[in-house]
Structure formats: C-alpha cells, structure tokens
Amino acid sequence: MRLLLITYAVILILGVTAMLTGWHYLANIAGFISAVGFMLVFFKDRPDEETEFQIRMRRYWYIVFATGIIFSLIFGSFWNDHMGNMAM
C-alpha cells in the first residue's frame, strides 16, 4: 500500500507542477511512469484464484496509472507547442 501511495503522490506532484509551471515535460514523465506501470500490472501473471484484497489493489493501481495518463494527455500533449504543430 505504501508503494501505491508513493507512486500516486509522485504522479500527482508531476501533474500539478506541470499545470502550475507550464513545463509539459513533467506531465509527460508522469504519463511515461503510468504507461510502464499499466504494462507491469496488466501483463503480470496472476494466480488462478485471487483474493479480494489482490483484486482491490489491482483496481487501485489502475486508477493511479489512469490519473497519470490523464495528466499526460491534458497537461503534457495538449500544452506541448513543439509537437503536432500546436503553436499558438
């Protein structure tokens, strides 16, 4: 549970800092962390019978990583004026 909270705090700090400062690179780092985390959680070999706690923790991990992807999309990609010809 501690690792989950630390990861969530790092993603939130990167996303909020990107929002406040306009440094889209920070949100892209949060998105990269989330993408790698999604792959690790999704493709991890699971036992045939999981406990309720394991299922709940997997859902929490999905929520944490979805938050990072959303931060990356909103504050990273949409604010990025160097890629995709999005200059104002």
C-alpha positions as CSV (number, residue, x, y, z in Angstrom):
1,M,0.0,0.0,0.0
2,R,2.9,2.3,0.7
3,L,4.3,1.9,-2.8
4,L,0.9,2.7,-4.2
5,L,0.6,5.9,-2.2
6,I,4.2,7.0,-3.1
7,T,3.6,6.3,-6.8
8,Y,0.3,8.3,-6.7
9,A,2.0,11.2,-4.9
10,V,4.8,11.3,-7.5
11,I,2.3,11.3,-10.3
12,L,0.2,14.0,-8.7
13,I,3.2,16.2,-7.9
14,L,4.4,15.9,-11.5
15,G,0.9,16.6,-12.9
16,V,0.2,19.6,-10.7
17,T,3.6,21.0,-11.1
18,A,3.2,20.8,-14.9
19,M,-0.2,22.5,-14.6
20,L,1.2,25.4,-12.5
21,T,4.5,25.9,-14.3
22,G,3.6,25.0,-17.8
23,W,6.5,22.6,-18.2
24,H,4.8,19.9,-20.2
25,Y,7.8,17.6,-19.8
26,L,6.8,16.9,-16.2
27,A,3.4,15.7,-17.2
28,N,4.9,13.6,-20.0
29,I,7.2,11.9,-17.3
30,A,4.0,11.2,-15.3
31,G,2.5,9.6,-18.4
32,F,5.6,7.5,-19.0
33,I,5.6,6.2,-15.5
34,S,1.9,5.4,-15.9
35,A,2.3,3.6,-19.2
36,V,5.1,1.4,-17.8
37,G,3.0,0.8,-14.7
38,F,0.0,-0.2,-16.8
39,M,2.1,-2.7,-18.7
40,L,3.5,-4.2,-15.5
41,V,0.2,-4.5,-13.8
42,F,-1.8,-5.7,-16.8
43,F,0.7,-8.3,-18.1
44,K,1.7,-9.6,-14.6
45,D,1.0,-13.3,-14.2
46,R,-1.8,-13.6,-11.7
47,P,-2.8,-16.7,-9.7
48,D,-5.8,-18.7,-10.8
49,E,-7.7,-17.6,-7.7
50,E,-7.1,-14.1,-6.4
51,T,-8.2,-12.8,-3.1
52,E,-10.5,-9.9,-2.7
53,F,-7.6,-7.8,-1.5
54,Q,-5.5,-8.5,-4.6
55,I,-8.3,-7.6,-6.9
56,R,-8.9,-4.4,-5.0
57,M,-5.2,-3.5,-5.1
58,R,-5.1,-4.1,-8.9
59,R,-8.0,-1.7,-9.3
60,Y,-6.2,0.9,-7.2
61,W,-3.1,0.6,-9.4
62,Y,-5.3,1.0,-12.5
63,I,-6.8,4.2,-11.0
64,V,-3.3,5.6,-10.1
65,F,-1.9,4.9,-13.6
66,A,-5.1,6.3,-15.3
67,T,-4.5,9.5,-13.4
68,G,-1.0,9.8,-14.8
69,I,-2.2,9.1,-18.3
70,I,-4.9,11.8,-18.0
71,F,-2.3,14.3,-16.6
72,S,0.0,13.5,-19.5
73,L,-2.7,13.9,-22.1
74,I,-4.1,17.2,-20.7
75,F,-1.1,19.0,-19.4
76,G,1.6,17.3,-21.5
77,S,0.4,16.7,-25.0
78,F,-2.2,19.4,-25.3
79,W,0.0,22.1,-23.9
80,N,3.1,21.0,-25.9
81,D,3.7,23.6,-28.6
82,H,6.7,21.7,-30.0
83,M,5.0,18.7,-31.4
84,G,1.9,18.3,-33.6
85,N,2.0,21.9,-34.8
86,M,0.1,23.1,-31.8
87,A,1.9,26.5,-31.6
88,M,-0.4,29.5,-30.8
